[in-house]
Amino acid sequence: MAGHLTPDQFDRYGKRALSPAELIAADEHLAACEPCRQQAIDPQKVEAEFAFLRHGLDTESKLEPAHIEYEQLEAYADNEMDGADREIVESHVEFCKMCGDELRDLQEFSASLQTREAALPGYLEPLTIHSSASDQALSKTRSGSIERFWEGVSHFWRYPGYSAAVASAVAIVFAVILFLPSREHVSNTPGALLQSTPSSADQQELQTPAELAALIGKTETLLGSATEGLPLKLSAPVGTFVEDVQPTFRWQPLAGASSYKIAVFDAALNQVANSPALSGTEWKSSVQLERGKIYLWQVTATRNGEKVVAPAPPAPEARFEVLDLSQANALEQLRHEQPNGHLALGRAYANSGVLDEAEREFRLVSSSDADYALAQKFIHDLNTLRHPGD
C-alpha cells in the first residue's frame, strides 16, 4: 500500500468493511507505520470497549454459579458415575450448599430405603399361610401388592418432583415398621395402620434412639458456676432431638429475676447464638442451627445484680440434637396425613427421639380412647428415660 491510509480507509477499517485484499494490505501497513497505527487507535473507542468488558465481567461475577443437574446428582448417589464426573460433582458441592444438601438428601434416602427393605421381611413373616384355595389366592395377592409397593418406592424418587415424594415414602415406611399389626387381615381403609390397637409385646414398648443416652445422661460443668439457694431450671429442649432448626428455648421463672439471657453452643463449646436481655421465659433462636448437630444451651438470670446460671453442677448439661432432614420430613408428612392419630404420632416422635413432642401427643389421647392406658404408660416410660434417678 503506497503512502498512508486515507480517512475513508481508516473508517472502513474500523467498521470492518475492507475487502480481504485491502484488509491484508492495511494490516501490513499498520504494522510498519507508527503514525497510521496511532491514528487507527481511537482512545475513546478503546475505553468504551474496556468499560463494556468490565461491565460484562462484573455482571458475570454476580450471577449464581450453574448448579449440578438433578440427573447427575442421582447418578452420583447411585454410584453410576465415572471418576472424572464424580470429581466435578464433588468439587461443586464443596462450595455449593444447595447442591450439597440435595445430594445428601438423595444419599440418605437411598440408604434408608435399603435399610427398610432389609428390615421389612421380618415384619411380614408372622402372616399366616392358609391351605385353602381362596386363602392361597389372598396370600398371593398380598405378596404381589408388597412387591409392587417396594418396586414403586425404589423408583419413584427418580422423577424431578422427588422432594415431596421422599417425605411421603419415608412417612409410609415409618407407619409400616412401627404400626403394622400382626393380625391375619389388615384393613386398607385410610388411617387403619395408625388407629389399630397394638397386639404384640413389642408394640407395648417405646423404641427410642440409642443416641439419647449421650444427650440425657452426661454430667459435666457448663460455662458458669453454681449458685446455692437460687434455683433456676430449664424446661426444653433438654436431652432430646428437635425438629425445628430454630428451636424455642423455655425455662422456669426465677423469683425476683429482672432479666434472662440465653447462650447456645456447639459441641466444641463455640457460641453460635445468644439472646438479648429478656423479661419472659422463652426465646426462639435467632439463627438456624445445623441438622444432625448436637448443641448445648444455658440461661443466665440477673437478680438484684447477681448472675445465676443454669444448668449448674451437679445438673447435667442441657443438650439437644437437631433432627436430620429426612426424619423431619417424614414426621411432617405423617402429622399432615394423620393429625388426630395421637398415639401413632407419639410413637413416631419417640422413635425419632423428639421426646417433648412425643409426650405432648400421648397426653392428647382422650381418656375415652381404647389406647388411653397405653398412652399413659408411654408418658411414664418417657419420664423414666429422661430422669433415670428419680
Helices and strands as residue ranges (DSSP letters): H 7-14, H 20-32, H 34-40, H 43-62, H 70-77, H 83-95, H 97-124, H 133-156, H 162-179, H 192-195, G 202-204, H 212-216, E 234-236, E 240-242, E 248-251, E 259-266, E 271-274, E 282-284, E 294-303, E 306-310, E 319-322, H 325-337, H 342-352, H 355-363, H 372-386
